[in-house]
């Protein structure tokens, strides 16, 4: 990758980085109820890993 990255590319990559994070922990009891144990990653819409799936940014 280039040593110097344009600001626009940095902003795009930063936005894509935030889309792969887990959902907040409080969404689990809100959706399923108090006693259910579910991983918050199931509520994340974009499932992407840096090694597995590449972006077009």
C-alpha distance matrix in Angstrom:
0.0 3.8 6.5 8.7 8.6 11.9 14.6 15.2 11.9 12.4 15.9 15.2 13.1 15.8 18.5 17.2 17.0 20.7 21.9 21.5 23.7 27.3 30.2 32.5 35.1 38.0 37.2 38.6 42.2 42.1 41.4 43.2 45.8 46.5 46.8 43.9 41.1 37.9 34.3 32.7 29.6 31.9 32.0 28.3 27.8 24.1 23.5 19.8 18.1 14.4 15.2 17.9 17.1 14.0 13.9 13.7 12.4
3.8 0.0 3.8 5.4 6.5 9.7 12.8 14.0 11.3 12.0 15.6 15.6 14.0 16.5 19.3 18.8 18.7 22.1 23.6 23.7 25.8 29.5 32.2 34.2 37.0 39.8 39.1 40.8 44.3 44.0 43.5 45.5 48.0 48.7 49.2 46.5 43.7 40.5 36.9 35.1 32.1 34.5 34.3 30.6 30.0 26.5 26.3 22.7 21.2 17.6 18.7 21.4 20.4 17.1 16.4 15.6 13.6
6.5 3.8 0.0 3.8 6.5 10.0 12.7 14.8 12.6 12.3 16.0 16.8 15.2 16.9 20.1 20.0 19.5 22.6 24.7 24.8 26.4 30.1 32.7 34.4 37.1 39.9 39.6 41.4 44.7 44.5 44.3 46.3 48.6 49.0 49.6 47.1 44.2 41.3 37.6 35.7 33.0 35.7 35.5 31.8 31.6 28.2 27.9 24.5 22.8 19.2 20.5 23.5 22.8 19.7 19.0 18.5 16.2
8.7 5.4 3.8 0.0 3.8 6.6 9.4 11.8 10.4 10.2 13.7 15.0 14.1 15.6 18.6 19.2 19.0 21.8 23.9 24.6 26.2 29.9 32.3 33.9 36.8 39.3 39.0 41.0 44.3 43.8 43.7 46.0 48.3 48.7 49.6 47.2 44.5 41.5 37.9 35.7 33.2 35.7 35.1 31.4 31.0 27.8 28.1 24.9 23.7 20.3 22.2 24.9 23.7 20.4 19.0 18.1 15.2
8.6 6.5 6.5 3.8 0.0 3.8 6.4 8.3 6.6 6.6 10.1 11.2 10.6 12.3 15.1 15.7 15.9 18.6 20.5 21.5 23.3 27.0 29.2 30.9 34.0 36.4 35.9 38.0 41.3 40.6 40.5 42.9 45.2 45.8 46.8 44.3 41.8 38.8 35.2 32.8 30.3 32.7 31.9 28.2 27.6 24.5 25.1 22.0 21.3 18.2 20.4 22.8 21.2 17.8 16.0 15.0 11.8
11.9 9.7 10.0 6.6 3.8 0.0 3.8 5.5 5.4 6.4 8.8 10.2 10.9 12.4 14.5 15.7 16.6 18.8 20.6 22.2 24.0 27.7 29.5 31.2 34.5 36.6 35.9 38.3 41.5 40.5 40.3 43.0 45.3 46.1 47.4 44.9 42.7 39.6 36.2 33.5 31.1 33.3 32.1 28.4 27.6 24.8 25.9 23.2 23.0 20.2 22.8 24.7 22.6 19.2 16.7 15.3 11.8
14.6 12.8 12.7 9.4 6.4 3.8 0.0 3.8 5.5 5.0 6.2 8.7 9.9 10.5 12.4 14.4 15.2 16.7 18.8 20.8 22.2 25.9 27.3 28.7 32.1 33.9 33.4 36.0 39.1 37.9 38.0 40.8 42.9 43.7 45.2 42.9 40.8 37.8 34.5 31.6 29.5 31.8 30.3 26.7 26.1 23.6 25.1 22.7 22.8 20.5 23.5 25.3 23.1 20.0 17.2 16.1 12.4
15.2 14.0 14.8 11.8 8.3 5.5 3.8 0.0 3.8 5.4 5.2 6.3 8.7 9.9 10.7 12.6 14.3 15.8 17.1 19.5 21.3 24.9 26.1 27.9 31.4 33.1 32.1 34.8 37.9 36.5 36.3 39.2 41.5 42.6 44.1 41.7 39.8 36.6 33.5 30.5 28.3 30.2 28.5 24.9 23.8 21.4 23.2 21.1 21.7 19.7 22.7 24.0 21.4 18.2 15.0 13.5 9.9
11.9 11.3 12.6 10.4 6.6 5.4 5.5 3.8 0.0 3.8 5.4 5.1 6.1 8.5 9.9 10.7 12.2 14.4 15.7 17.4 19.6 23.3 24.9 27.0 30.4 32.4 31.4 33.7 37.0 35.9 35.5 38.2 40.6 41.7 42.9 40.3 38.2 34.9 31.6 28.9 26.4 28.4 27.1 23.4 22.4 19.5 20.8 18.3 18.6 16.3 19.1 20.6 18.1 14.8 11.9 10.7 6.9
12.4 12.0 12.3 10.2 6.6 6.4 5.0 5.4 3.8 0.0 3.8 5.5 5.2 6.0 8.6 10.0 10.4 12.5 14.5 16.1 17.6 21.4 23.1 24.8 28.1 30.2 29.6 32.0 35.2 34.3 34.2 36.8 39.0 39.8 41.0 38.6 36.4 33.3 29.9 27.2 24.9 27.2 26.0 22.4 21.9 19.2 20.4 17.9 17.9 15.6 18.7 20.6 18.5 15.6 13.2 12.9 9.2
15.9 15.6 16.0 13.7 10.1 8.8 6.2 5.2 5.4 3.8 0.0 3.8 5.5 5.1 6.2 8.7 9.8 10.9 12.8 15.1 16.5 20.1 21.2 22.9 26.4 28.1 27.4 30.0 33.0 31.8 31.8 34.7 36.8 37.7 39.3 36.9 35.0 31.9 28.8 25.7 23.7 25.8 24.2 20.6 20.1 17.8 19.6 17.7 18.4 16.8 20.3 21.6 19.2 16.6 13.7 13.5 9.8
15.2 15.6 16.8 15.0 11.2 10.2 8.7 6.3 5.1 5.5 3.8 0.0 3.8 5.4 5.2 6.3 8.6 10.2 11.0 13.3 15.5 19.0 20.3 22.5 26.0 27.8 26.6 29.0 32.3 31.0 30.6 33.3 35.8 37.0 38.4 35.8 33.8 30.6 27.4 24.6 22.2 23.9 22.4 18.8 17.7 15.1 17.0 15.1 16.2 14.8 18.1 18.9 16.2 13.5 10.3 9.9 6.5
13.1 14.0 15.2 14.1 10.6 10.9 9.9 8.7 6.1 5.2 5.5 3.8 0.0 3.8 5.4 5.1 6.1 8.8 10.1 11.4 13.5 17.2 19.2 21.4 24.6 26.9 25.9 28.0 31.4 30.6 30.1 32.5 35.0 36.0 37.0 34.4 32.1 28.9 25.5 22.9 20.4 22.5 21.5 17.7 17.1 14.2 15.2 12.8 13.2 11.4 14.8 16.1 13.8 11.4 8.8 9.6 6.6
15.8 16.5 16.9 15.6 12.3 12.4 10.5 9.9 8.5 6.0 5.1 5.4 3.8 0.0 3.8 5.5 5.0 6.5 8.9 10.6 11.7 15.4 17.1 18.8 22.1 24.3 23.6 25.9 29.1 28.3 28.3 30.8 33.0 33.7 35.0 32.6 30.4 27.4 24.1 21.2 19.1 21.6 20.2 16.7 16.7 14.3 15.6 13.7 14.2 12.9 16.6 18.0 16.1 14.2 11.9 13.1 10.2
18.5 19.3 20.1 18.6 15.1 14.5 12.4 10.7 9.9 8.6 6.2 5.2 5.4 3.8 0.0 3.8 5.4 5.3 6.6 9.4 10.9 14.3 15.4 17.4 20.9 22.7 21.6 24.1 27.2 26.1 25.8 28.6 30.9 32.0 33.4 31.0 29.1 26.0 22.9 19.8 17.8 19.7 18.0 14.5 14.0 12.0 14.1 12.9 14.4 14.0 17.6 18.3 15.8 14.3 11.6 12.6 10.1
17.2 18.8 20.0 19.2 15.7 15.7 14.4 12.6 10.7 10.0 8.7 6.3 5.1 5.5 3.8 0.0 3.8 5.4 5.2 7.0 9.6 13.1 14.7 17.4 20.6 22.8 21.4 23.4 26.8 25.9 25.2 27.7 30.3 31.5 32.5 29.8 27.8 24.4 21.2 18.5 15.9 17.7 16.5 12.8 12.0 9.3 10.9 9.3 10.9 10.7 14.2 14.6 12.0 10.7 8.3 10.2 8.5
17.0 18.7 19.5 19.0 15.9 16.6 15.2 14.3 12.2 10.4 9.8 8.6 6.1 5.0 5.4 3.8 0.0 3.8 5.5 5.9 7.5 11.3 13.5 15.8 18.8 21.3 20.4 22.3 25.7 25.3 24.9 27.0 29.4 30.2 31.1 28.5 26.1 23.0 19.6 17.0 14.6 17.0 16.2 12.6 12.9 10.3 11.0 9.2 9.7 9.4 13.2 14.2 12.5 11.7 10.3 12.8 11.1
20.7 22.1 22.6 21.8 18.6 18.8 16.7 15.8 14.4 12.5 10.9 10.2 8.8 6.5 5.3 5.4 3.8 0.0 3.8 5.5 5.7 9.2 10.6 12.6 15.9 18.1 17.3 19.5 22.8 22.1 22.0 24.4 26.6 27.4 28.6 26.2 24.1 21.1 17.9 14.9 13.1 15.5 14.0 10.6 11.5 9.8 11.3 10.8 12.0 12.6 16.3 16.8 15.2 14.8 13.2 15.5 13.8
21.9 23.6 24.7 23.9 20.5 20.6 18.8 17.1 15.7 14.5 12.8 11.0 10.1 8.9 6.6 5.2 5.5 3.8 0.0 3.8 5.7 8.5 9.7 12.5 15.8 17.8 16.2 18.2 21.7 20.8 20.1 22.5 25.1 26.3 27.5 24.8 22.9 19.6 16.6 13.7 11.4 13.1 11.5 7.9 7.9 6.2 8.4 8.7 11.0 12.3 15.7 15.4 13.4 13.5 11.9 14.3 13.4
21.5 23.7 24.8 24.6 21.5 22.2 20.8 19.5 17.4 16.1 15.1 13.3 11.4 10.6 9.4 7.0 5.9 5.5 3.8 0.0 3.8 6.7 9.1 12.3 14.9 17.5 16.1 17.4 21.0 20.8 19.9 21.8 24.5 25.5 26.1 23.2 21.0 17.6 14.3 11.9 9.0 11.2 10.7 7.1 8.0 5.7 6.0 6.0 7.8 9.8 13.0 12.7 11.4 12.3 11.8 15.0 14.6
23.7 25.8 26.4 26.2 23.3 24.0 22.2 21.3 19.6 17.6 16.5 15.5 13.5 11.7 10.9 9.6 7.5 5.7 5.7 3.8 0.0 3.8 6.6 9.1 11.6 14.5 13.6 15.0 18.5 18.5 18.2 20.0 22.3 22.9 23.6 21.1 18.7 15.7 12.3 9.6 7.6 10.6 9.9 7.1 9.4 8.5 8.7 9.3 10.3 12.3 15.4 15.5 14.7 15.8 15.4 18.5 17.7
27.3 29.5 30.1 29.9 27.0 27.7 25.9 24.9 23.3 21.4 20.1 19.0 17.2 15.4 14.3 13.1 11.3 9.2 8.5 6.7 3.8 0.0 3.8 6.5 8.4 11.3 10.4 11.4 14.9 15.3 14.9 16.5 18.7 19.2 19.9 17.3 15.0 12.0 8.8 5.8 4.6 7.8 7.3 5.7 9.2 9.5 9.4 11.2 12.4 15.0 17.7 17.3 16.9 18.5 18.4 21.6 21.2
30.2 32.2 32.7 32.3 29.2 29.5 27.3 26.1 24.9 23.1 21.2 20.3 19.2 17.1 15.4 14.7 13.5 10.6 9.7 9.1 6.6 3.8 0.0 3.8 6.5 8.5 7.1 8.9 12.2 12.0 11.9 14.0 16.0 16.8 18.1 15.7 14.2 11.4 9.1 5.3 5.9 7.8 5.8 5.6 9.0 10.7 11.5 13.9 15.7 18.3 21.1 20.4 19.6 21.2 20.7 23.5 23.0
32.5 34.2 34.4 33.9 30.9 31.2 28.7 27.9 27.0 24.8 22.9 22.5 21.4 18.8 17.4 17.4 15.8 12.6 12.5 12.3 9.1 6.5 3.8 0.0 3.8 5.5 5.9 8.1 10.7 10.6 11.8 13.8 15.0 15.1 16.8 15.2 13.8 11.9 10.1 6.6 8.8 10.7 8.8 9.3 12.7 14.4 15.3 17.4 18.8 21.2 24.0 23.7 23.1 24.5 23.9 26.7 25.9
35.1 37.0 37.1 36.8 34.0 34.5 32.1 31.4 30.4 28.1 26.4 26.0 24.6 22.1 20.9 20.6 18.8 15.9 15.8 14.9 11.6 8.4 6.5 3.8 0.0 3.8 5.5 6.1 8.3 9.5 10.9 12.0 12.6 12.1 13.5 12.2 10.7 9.6 8.4 5.9 9.2 11.0 9.9 11.4 15.0 16.9 17.1 19.4 20.5 23.1 25.6 25.2 25.1 26.9 26.7 29.7 29.0
38.0 39.8 39.9 39.3 36.4 36.6 33.9 33.1 32.4 30.2 28.1 27.8 26.9 24.3 22.7 22.8 21.3 18.1 17.8 17.5 14.5 11.3 8.5 5.5 3.8 0.0 3.8 5.5 6.1 6.5 9.0 10.6 10.5 10.1 12.5 11.8 11.5 11.0 10.9 8.6 12.0 12.9 11.1 13.2 16.4 18.8 19.6 22.2 23.7 26.3 28.9 28.3 27.9 29.6 29.1 31.9 31.2
37.2 39.1 39.6 39.0 35.9 35.9 33.4 32.1 31.4 29.6 27.4 26.6 25.9 23.6 21.6 21.4 20.4 17.3 16.2 16.1 13.6 10.4 7.1 5.9 5.5 3.8 0.0 3.8 5.8 5.0 6.0 8.4 9.6 10.6 12.8 11.3 11.3 9.9 10.0 7.3 10.3 10.3 8.1 10.6 13.4 16.3 17.3 20.3 22.3 25.2 27.7 26.7 26.0 27.8 27.2 29.9 29.5
38.6 40.8 41.4 41.0 38.0 38.3 36.0 34.8 33.7 32.0 30.0 29.0 28.0 25.9 24.1 23.4 22.3 19.5 18.2 17.4 15.0 11.4 8.9 8.1 6.1 5.5 3.8 0.0 3.8 5.4 5.4 5.9 7.3 8.2 9.5 7.6 7.6 6.5 7.7 6.4 9.9 9.4 8.5 11.7 14.6 17.4 17.7 20.9 22.5 25.7 27.8 26.6 26.3 28.6 28.5 31.5 31.4
42.2 44.3 44.7 44.3 41.3 41.5 39.1 37.9 37.0 35.2 33.0 32.3 31.4 29.1 27.2 26.8 25.7 22.8 21.7 21.0 18.5 14.9 12.2 10.7 8.3 6.1 5.8 3.8 0.0 3.8 5.5 5.3 4.5 4.8 7.4 6.9 8.3 8.9 10.9 10.1 13.7 13.1 12.0 15.3 18.1 21.1 21.5 24.7 26.4 29.5 31.6 30.4 30.2 32.4 32.2 35.1 34.9
42.1 44.0 44.5 43.8 40.6 40.5 37.9 36.5 35.9 34.3 31.8 31.0 30.6 28.3 26.1 25.9 25.3 22.1 20.8 20.8 18.5 15.3 12.0 10.6 9.5 6.5 5.0 5.4 3.8 0.0 3.8 6.0 5.9 7.7 10.7 10.1 11.7 11.4 13.0 11.3 14.5 13.6 11.6 14.8 17.0 20.3 21.4 24.7 26.8 29.9 32.2 30.9 30.2 32.2 31.6 34.2 33.9
41.4 43.5 44.3 43.7 40.5 40.3 38.0 36.3 35.5 34.2 31.8 30.6 30.1 28.3 25.8 25.2 24.9 22.0 20.1 19.9 18.2 14.9 11.9 11.8 10.9 9.0 6.0 5.4 5.5 3.8 0.0 3.8 6.1 9.0 11.1 9.3 11.1 10.0 11.9 10.6 13.3 11.4 9.7 13.2 15.0 18.5 19.5 23.0 25.4 28.7 30.8 29.1 28.3 30.5 30.1 32.7 32.8
43.2 45.5 46.3 46.0 42.9 43.0 40.8 39.2 38.2 36.8 34.7 33.3 32.5 30.8 28.6 27.7 27.0 24.4 22.5 21.8 20.0 16.5 14.0 13.8 12.0 10.6 8.4 5.9 5.3 6.0 3.8 0.0 3.8 7.0 8.0 6.1 8.5 8.4 11.3 11.2 14.0 12.0 11.4 15.2 17.2 20.5 20.8 24.4 26.4 29.9 31.6 29.9 29.5 32.0 32.0 34.8 35.2
45.8 48.0 48.6 48.3 45.2 45.3 42.9 41.5 40.6 39.0 36.8 35.8 35.0 33.0 30.9 30.3 29.4 26.6 25.1 24.5 22.3 18.7 16.0 15.0 12.6 10.5 9.6 7.3 4.5 5.9 6.1 3.8 0.0 3.8 5.9 6.0 9.2 10.4 13.4 13.4 16.7 15.2 14.5 18.2 20.5 23.7 24.1 27.5 29.4 32.7 34.5 33.0 32.8 35.2 35.2 38.0 38.1
46.5 48.7 49.0 48.7 45.8 46.1 43.7 42.6 41.7 39.8 37.7 37.0 36.0 33.7 32.0 31.5 30.2 27.4 26.3 25.5 22.9 19.2 16.8 15.1 12.1 10.1 10.6 8.2 4.8 7.7 9.0 7.0 3.8 0.0 3.8 5.9 8.6 10.9 13.7 14.0 17.6 16.8 16.4 19.8 22.6 25.5 25.6 28.8 30.2 33.5 35.3 34.1 34.1 36.6 36.7 39.6 39.6
46.8 49.2 49.6 49.6 46.8 47.4 45.2 44.1 42.9 41.0 39.3 38.4 37.0 35.0 33.4 32.5 31.1 28.6 27.5 26.1 23.6 19.9 18.1 16.8 13.5 12.5 12.8 9.5 7.4 10.7 11.1 8.0 5.9 3.8 0.0 3.8 6.6 9.7 12.9 14.3 17.6 16.7 17.2 20.6 23.4 26.1 25.7 28.8 30.0 33.3 34.8 33.5 33.9 36.6 37.1 40.3 40.5
43.9 46.5 47.1 47.2 44.3 44.9 42.9 41.7 40.3 38.6 36.9 35.8 34.4 32.6 31.0 29.8 28.5 26.2 24.8 23.2 21.1 17.3 15.7 15.2 12.2 11.8 11.3 7.6 6.9 10.1 9.3 6.1 6.0 5.9 3.8 0.0 3.8 6.3 9.8 11.5 14.5 13.2 14.1 17.5 20.2 22.9 22.3 25.5 26.8 30.2 31.5 30.1 30.5 33.3 33.8 37.0 37.4
41.1 43.7 44.2 44.5 41.8 42.7 40.8 39.8 38.2 36.4 35.0 33.8 32.1 30.4 29.1 27.8 26.1 24.1 22.9 21.0 18.7 15.0 14.2 13.8 10.7 11.5 11.3 7.6 8.3 11.7 11.1 8.5 9.2 8.6 6.6 3.8 0.0 3.8 6.9 9.3 12.1 11.5 13.0 16.0 19.0 21.2 20.1 23.0 23.9 27.3 28.5 27.2 27.9 30.8 31.6 35.0 35.3
37.9 40.5 41.3 41.5 38.8 39.6 37.8 36.6 34.9 33.3 31.9 30.6 28.9 27.4 26.0 24.4 23.0 21.1 19.6 17.6 15.7 12.0 11.4 11.9 9.6 11.0 9.9 6.5 8.9 11.4 10.0 8.4 10.4 10.9 9.7 6.3 3.8 0.0 3.8 6.3 8.6 7.7 9.6 12.5 15.4 17.4 16.4 19.4 20.5 24.0 25.3 23.8 24.3 27.2 28.0 31.3 31.8
34.3 36.9 37.6 37.9 35.2 36.2 34.5 33.5 31.6 29.9 28.8 27.4 25.5 24.1 22.9 21.2 19.6 17.9 16.6 14.3 12.3 8.8 9.1 10.1 8.4 10.9 10.0 7.7 10.9 13.0 11.9 11.3 13.4 13.7 12.9 9.8 6.9 3.8 0.0 3.8 5.4 6.0 8.3 10.2 13.5 14.9 13.6 16.3 17.1 20.5 21.8 20.7 21.3 24.0 24.9 28.3 28.6
32.7 35.1 35.7 35.7 32.8 33.5 31.6 30.5 28.9 27.2 25.7 24.6 22.9 21.2 19.8 18.5 17.0 14.9 13.7 11.9 9.6 5.8 5.3 6.6 5.9 8.6 7.3 6.4 10.1 11.3 10.6 11.2 13.4 14.0 14.3 11.5 9.3 6.3 3.8 0.0 3.8 5.3 5.8 7.5 11.1 12.8 12.3 15.0 16.3 19.5 21.5 20.5 20.5 22.8 23.1 26.4 26.4
29.6 32.1 33.0 33.2 30.3 31.1 29.5 28.3 26.4 24.9 23.7 22.2 20.4 19.1 17.8 15.9 14.6 13.1 11.4 9.0 7.6 4.6 5.9 8.8 9.2 12.0 10.3 9.9 13.7 14.5 13.3 14.0 16.7 17.6 17.6 14.5 12.1 8.6 5.4 3.8 0.0 3.8 5.4 5.4 8.8 9.7 8.6 11.4 12.7 16.1 17.9 16.8 16.8 19.2 19.7 23.0 23.3
31.9 34.5 35.7 35.7 32.7 33.3 31.8 30.2 28.4 27.2 25.8 23.9 22.5 21.6 19.7 17.7 17.0 15.5 13.1 11.2 10.6 7.8 7.8 10.7 11.0 12.9 10.3 9.4 13.1 13.6 11.4 12.0 15.2 16.8 16.7 13.2 11.5 7.7 6.0 5.3 3.8 0.0 3.8 5.6 7.9 9.8 9.1 12.6 14.6 18.2 19.7 17.9 17.6 20.3 20.7 23.9 24.6
32.0 34.3 35.5 35.1 31.9 32.1 30.3 28.5 27.1 26.0 24.2 22.4 21.5 20.2 18.0 16.5 16.2 14.0 11.5 10.7 9.9 7.3 5.8 8.8 9.9 11.1 8.1 8.5 12.0 11.6 9.7 11.4 14.5 16.4 17.2 14.1 13.0 9.6 8.3 5.8 5.4 3.8 0.0 3.8 6.2 9.2 9.9 13.4 15.9 19.2 21.3 19.7 18.7 20.9 20.6 23.5 23.8
28.3 30.6 31.8 31.4 28.2 28.4 26.7 24.9 23.4 22.4 20.6 18.8 17.7 16.7 14.5 12.8 12.6 10.6 7.9 7.1 7.1 5.7 5.6 9.3 11.4 13.2 10.6 11.7 15.3 14.8 13.2 15.2 18.2 19.8 20.6 17.5 16.0 12.5 10.2 7.5 5.4 5.6 3.8 0.0 3.8 5.8 6.9 10.1 12.8 15.9 18.3 16.8 15.6 17.4 17.0 19.9 20.1
27.8 30.0 31.6 31.0 27.6 27.6 26.1 23.8 22.4 21.9 20.1 17.7 17.1 16.7 14.0 12.0 12.9 11.5 7.9 8.0 9.4 9.2 9.0 12.7 15.0 16.4 13.4 14.6 18.1 17.0 15.0 17.2 20.5 22.6 23.4 20.2 19.0 15.4 13.5 11.1 8.8 7.9 6.2 3.8 0.0 3.8 6.5 9.6 13.1 16.0 18.3 16.4 14.4 16.1 15.3 17.8 18.4
24.1 26.5 28.2 27.8 24.5 24.8 23.6 21.4 19.5 19.2 17.8 15.1 14.2 14.3 12.0 9.3 10.3 9.8 6.2 5.7 8.5 9.5 10.7 14.4 16.9 18.8 16.3 17.4 21.1 20.3 18.5 20.5 23.7 25.5 26.1 22.9 21.2 17.4 14.9 12.8 9.7 9.8 9.2 5.8 3.8 0.0 3.8 6.1 9.7 12.4 14.8 13.0 10.8 12.3 11.6 14.4 15.1
23.5 26.3 27.9 28.1 25.1 25.9 25.1 23.2 20.8 20.4 19.6 17.0 15.2 15.6 14.1 10.9 11.0 11.3 8.4 6.0 8.7 9.4 11.5 15.3 17.1 19.6 17.3 17.7 21.5 21.4 19.5 20.8 24.1 25.6 25.7 22.3 20.1 16.4 13.6 12.3 8.6 9.1 9.9 6.9 6.5 3.8 0.0 3.8 7.0 10.3 12.1 10.1 8.8 11.2 11.8 15.1 16.2
19.8 22.7 24.5 24.9 22.0 23.2 22.7 21.1 18.3 17.9 17.7 15.1 12.8 13.7 12.9 9.3 9.2 10.8 8.7 6.0 9.3 11.2 13.9 17.4 19.4 22.2 20.3 20.9 24.7 24.7 23.0 24.4 27.5 28.8 28.8 25.5 23.0 19.4 16.3 15.0 11.4 12.6 13.4 10.1 9.6 6.1 3.8 0.0 3.8 6.7 8.7 7.2 5.7 7.8 8.9 12.5 13.5
18.1 21.2 22.8 23.7 21.3 23.0 22.8 21.7 18.6 17.9 18.4 16.2 13.2 14.2 14.4 10.9 9.7 12.0 11.0 7.8 10.3 12.4 15.7 18.8 20.5 23.7 22.3 22.5 26.4 26.8 25.4 26.4 29.4 30.2 30.0 26.8 23.9 20.5 17.1 16.3 12.7 14.6 15.9 12.8 13.1 9.7 7.0 3.8 0.0 3.8 5.5 5.2 5.7 7.8 9.8 13.6 14.4
14.4 17.6 19.2 20.3 18.2 20.2 20.5 19.7 16.3 15.6 16.8 14.8 11.4 12.9 14.0 10.7 9.4 12.6 12.3 9.8 12.3 15.0 18.3 21.2 23.1 26.3 25.2 25.7 29.5 29.9 28.7 29.9 32.7 33.5 33.3 30.2 27.3 24.0 20.5 19.5 16.1 18.2 19.2 15.9 16.0 12.4 10.3 6.7 3.8 0.0 3.8 5.8 6.2 6.5 8.7 12.2 12.6
15.2 18.7 20.5 22.2 20.4 22.8 23.5 22.7 19.1 18.7 20.3 18.1 14.8 16.6 17.6 14.2 13.2 16.3 15.7 13.0 15.4 17.7 21.1 24.0 25.6 28.9 27.7 27.8 31.6 32.2 30.8 31.6 34.5 35.3 34.8 31.5 28.5 25.3 21.8 21.5 17.9 19.7 21.3 18.3 18.3 14.8 12.1 8.7 5.5 3.8 0.0 3.8 6.1 7.2 10.5 13.8 14.9
17.9 21.4 23.5 24.9 22.8 24.7 25.3 24.0 20.6 20.6 21.6 18.9 16.1 18.0 18.3 14.6 14.2 16.8 15.4 12.7 15.5 17.3 20.4 23.7 25.2 28.3 26.7 26.6 30.4 30.9 29.1 29.9 33.0 34.1 33.5 30.1 27.2 23.8 20.7 20.5 16.8 17.9 19.7 16.8 16.4 13.0 10.1 7.2 5.2 5.8 3.8 0.0 3.8 6.7 10.2 13.5 15.4
17.1 20.4 22.8 23.7 21.2 22.6 23.1 21.4 18.1 18.5 19.2 16.2 13.8 16.1 15.8 12.0 12.5 15.2 13.4 11.4 14.7 16.9 19.6 23.1 25.1 27.9 26.0 26.3 30.2 30.2 28.3 29.5 32.8 34.1 33.9 30.5 27.9 24.3 21.3 20.5 16.8 17.6 18.7 15.6 14.4 10.8 8.8 5.7 5.7 6.2 6.1 3.8 0.0 3.8 6.8 10.1 12.3
14.0 17.1 19.7 20.4 17.8 19.2 20.0 18.2 14.8 15.6 16.6 13.5 11.4 14.2 14.3 10.7 11.7 14.8 13.5 12.3 15.8 18.5 21.2 24.5 26.9 29.6 27.8 28.6 32.4 32.2 30.5 32.0 35.2 36.6 36.6 33.3 30.8 27.2 24.0 22.8 19.2 20.3 20.9 17.4 16.1 12.3 11.2 7.8 7.8 6.5 7.2 6.7 3.8 0.0 3.8 6.9 9.0
13.9 16.4 19.0 19.0 16.0 16.7 17.2 15.0 11.9 13.2 13.7 10.3 8.8 11.9 11.6 8.3 10.3 13.2 11.9 11.8 15.4 18.4 20.7 23.9 26.7 29.1 27.2 28.5 32.2 31.6 30.1 32.0 35.2 36.7 37.1 33.8 31.6 28.0 24.9 23.1 19.7 20.7 20.6 17.0 15.3 11.6 11.8 8.9 9.8 8.7 10.5 10.2 6.8 3.8 0.0 3.8 5.6
13.7 15.6 18.5 18.1 15.0 15.3 16.1 13.5 10.7 12.9 13.5 9.9 9.6 13.1 12.6 10.2 12.8 15.5 14.3 15.0 18.5 21.6 23.5 26.7 29.7 31.9 29.9 31.5 35.1 34.2 32.7 34.8 38.0 39.6 40.3 37.0 35.0 31.3 28.3 26.4 23.0 23.9 23.5 19.9 17.8 14.4 15.1 12.5 13.6 12.2 13.8 13.5 10.1 6.9 3.8 0.0 3.8
12.4 13.6 16.2 15.2 11.8 11.8 12.4 9.9 6.9 9.2 9.8 6.5 6.6 10.2 10.1 8.5 11.1 13.8 13.4 14.6 17.7 21.2 23.0 25.9 29.0 31.2 29.5 31.4 34.9 33.9 32.8 35.2 38.1 39.6 40.5 37.4 35.3 31.8 28.6 26.4 23.3 24.6 23.8 20.1 18.4 15.1 16.2 13.5 14.4 12.6 14.9 15.4 12.3 9.0 5.6 3.8 0.0
